[in-house]
Amino acid sequence: MIEAATLASTTPSAPERPGTPSGTRGARGLARAVGRAPFSRRAWAEAAYCLVGFPLGLLGGVLLAVVLALGAGFTVSVVFALLGALLFVAGLLLARALGGVHRRLAAGFLGDRTPAPPPLRPEGRWVSRLDARLWDGAGWRSAAYVLAKLPVSCLGAYAVLWWLVGLIDLTAPLRWAVFGQHPEPGAREGMPVLTPVPVGGLDADTFAGTFLAVALGVITLLCAPWVTRLVTQADQWLIGALLGPGHLVDRVRDLEETRALAVDDSVALLRRVERDLHDGAQVRLVAVAMTLDMIRQRLDESEGAGDGDGDGHAHRSAPLDVARLRQLVEGAHHNATAALTELRDLARGLHPPVLDDGLPDALATLGARSSIPVDLVTDIPERPTPAIETIAYFCAAELLANVIKHSGAQRASITVAQLDGRLYLQVGDDGHGGADAGAGSGLTGLAQRVRTVDGRMEVRSPEGGPTAVTVELPLHA
């Protein structure tokens, strides 16, 4: 998203409730979030993920560490080098399998659907296949994750301990009164009160003291979801960095997709130009040619085909129908003018002439032609390449057309800024929101066009508004 203050200041926002300070609203929202966290499905799913992942991470990490250590030990010896290499290959295969299990757990409990790396299919003789297995980058990344999961799973078990301690402390009065878990008269220590942080021994010497344990349990339960979330987010970062297909593979795949999109977009543009020429200007020009041919025939008939018929009798020239000729000339003129207009519109669709003076002037013209007021802010110290300017202009035009047609907005804004070598275009409105960037909408086509130049598009449109669509583009295509 754009960090510049200009974009935030020009985007229409929903009216705030009068008389309520923003700090008070923020404090209330934070308090509600903290109070609801222990009862949310996400918090329990994260706790379950930590609980299930602890034995798997512990056993898998220890087993993999033993296999890799044995492999490293055997490779030191020349005699057992082959056995060490085989142990390394077995460790990498084990790491890939364990990585797949961890990915499925993260997808099931956390909704983190990290794509799997491509399978390794070595070819050639057994030496080549063994060498390919040893240089398996995805396997080594999986091994790094499984080894890193060992301490992370222990931290996850500690995060689950917060939940258990909080629940046990909540039952302190019940354990005192019903189960008789209170100290004997004259005992030097009372009923122990559990804490997830080793801060020294805490005891409840009286029944009233057990309610202090309840308060401590409530505080622990309120903190428990955030402890587990911290652990799961660290684990998710490791999964994305080590268990995915890798940044290079992602980049290659993205480039292949954008290249295919660029080719499809070019083919669609050529087909549209061909269709517009065939159904529009070509038909008009054919009509002009036919009309001019009719005019020529009328002129030939009026002048006569020759001086005689061979018998010495001269032909009389047919009378010239000026009204009919004027009608034909007017029709040809109309078709020629319409063909020129269609050709001009077609050329404008390929490259708008207003972009000759730069993107700010083109957007100013676009805003001036809008049926609703448009606030325009531009800050472009370095002019982008013509291809980027064209994409930015068409994105702004399409987004502004969507605002006018679908949002019910009274005002819109267009903001263009250049930050960190990138061009940011944001179109906002104060409409009812609910814009959907899913399949089948015009926003999907815009996102695909932006991706062809290594850009991206982000849509923020909650129900009730406001809507802000941000397009990020490089300065040079």
C-alpha positions, 0 to 999 in steps of 0.5 A: 500500500501507499505510505504517502500522506497524500493518498490517505488525505485524498481518499474519502472516508466514512463519517465519524460518530460525533463526540467520541474521541478516536483514542477512546474508540481505539481503546474500546476496540483493543479491549474487545479484541483482548476479551474475545480472543480466548473464545475465538475459533482462531485462538483454539485452532492455533493452540491445537496446532501447537499441541499437535505439532509439539510431538511431531516437531520434537520426534521429527527434529531429533530423528532427522538430526541423528540421521544427518549427524550419522551421514556427516560422520560416515562421509569423513571416512573414505571407506564409508563415504557412500554410506554417508551419502545414502544417509544424507539422501535418506535424511532429505527424503525424510525432511521432505516427507515431514515438511509435507506433514507440517504443511498439511497441519498448517493448512488444516489448523491455520488455513496457511496453504503453502504450495509444495515444492516441485518433486525431484525426478532425477534421471540418468545413471545411479551416480547422477541420480545420487548427485541430484538427490544430494543437491536437492535444494527443496530437500535441504530447505525442508531439513532446515525447517524440520531442525528449526521446528524442534525449538519452535515446537517446544515454544508451542508447548510452552504456549499451550501451557498458558492455556492449561495454567489459566484453566487450572487456576480458574478451578482453585475455589472448586478444588479448595471447597469440593475436593479438599485441596487445601492445606492442613491446619498448621501447614507452612505452605498453602495450596500452590497457585500455578503461573506460566512464568517462573516468578517464585512460589505462590500459595493460597492460604485461605479460601478467599486467596483462591479468588486471587488465583482465579484472577491470575487465571483470567489474566493468563487466559487473556494472554494465552491467545497472543502467546500462541499467535506469536509462535504460530506466526513465527512457524508460518514464516518458516513454512513460507520461507523453507517449505514453499517452492522457493523464491526463484521458482515463484518468480519463474512461475509468475513470469511465465504467467505474466508472459502468458497474460501479456500474449493473451492481452496482445492477441485480444487487442489485435482481434479487437482492432481487426473486428473494429476495422472489419465491422466499422471503418472497412464497411464505411470505406466500402460504402464510400467506394460504392457511392463514388462508383455510382457517381462515376456511372451517373457522370458517364451516362450524362456525358454519353457513351460515345459520339455515335452508334455506327450508323451515323446517328449521334447519341443524346446525353442523358440529363444530369440529376444534380439532386441525386448526385448531391445525395450520393456525395453527401452519403459518401461524405458522411461515411468518410467522416464516420470512418475517420471518427472510428479510426480516430477512436481506435487509435485513441484506444491504442494510445490516448493523445492526451498522454502526449503531455504527460500522465498528470494532464491526461488524468486532469482531463479524465477528471474534468470529463467525469460526471461526479466531482474528482479530486486529483493529486499528482506527485510524479518527479520522474516521468514513466515510460509511455507503456506504464503511462498508458496502463496507468491511464486506462486503469484510472479510466476504468476504475473511475467508470466503475465508481460512476456506474456501481458505487453510488458515490458523490465524490471520487479521488485520483491520487498518483505518487512516485515512491521508492522507484514505483508508481502508485495510482489510487482511485477512491470514492465515498460510495457504498463499497462492496467491490469484488475483485473475484473472477468475472469482475472488471477488476480481475482484467485490470489486475491481469493487465497490471501483472503483465508489467510486474505490477500489482493491484489491491482493493479495499472495499468494505461494505458501507464504504469507502472504497480504495483501489491501489495500483502499483506499477514500475516506472519502466516497463 
